[in-house]
Amino acid sequence: MTAWQLERNTYGRLVLIDEAGERHENVVPVRAFPIAAPEEGVSLVSQDGHELVWIDSLADLSGAQRKEVDAELASREFVPEIRALKRVSSFATPSTWYVETDRGETSFILRGEEDIRRLAQDMLLIADSHGIEFLIRNLPSLDRHSRRLLDRFL
């Protein structure tokens, strides 16, 4: 059980009440490893950038605290996960990619192969022309057609 509490102010912003009872307005949760270990290592940071609380694991939080932290993280993070590559406009860049993500179907423009970064053996991060990042969490889990398209760019 934690000795600190979280609540929302009248503007819907996160407020941390620390062990001494001091209120810290506009607290922001920040993941240490948002892709590799999203459930571990979260810092609650003050509006001036100082760490107020370190959370080893989100599983350690009470139900209410977890709900508040998860809601705040969801509002700040947007990294759609690619489930399938449907087609690409061209094998030369820039090219338009038509993909299926965990948030639905979309398309984006890949400016160059350098916008595809390998994070781990089977994990890729792809940045589109607007800076939005798309994640392929498990390369071998993609269907054969998707892997063939992707191989042309790797």
Buried (B, 14 or more C-beta within 10 A) or exposed (E): EEEBBBEEEEEEBBBBBBEEEEEBEBBBBBBEEBBEEBEBBBBBBBEEEEEBBEBEEBEEBEEEBBEBBEBBBEEEEEBBBBBBBEEBEEEEBEBBBBBBBEEEEBEBBBEEEEBBEEEEEEBBBBBBEEEEBBBBBEBEEBEEEBBEBBEEBE
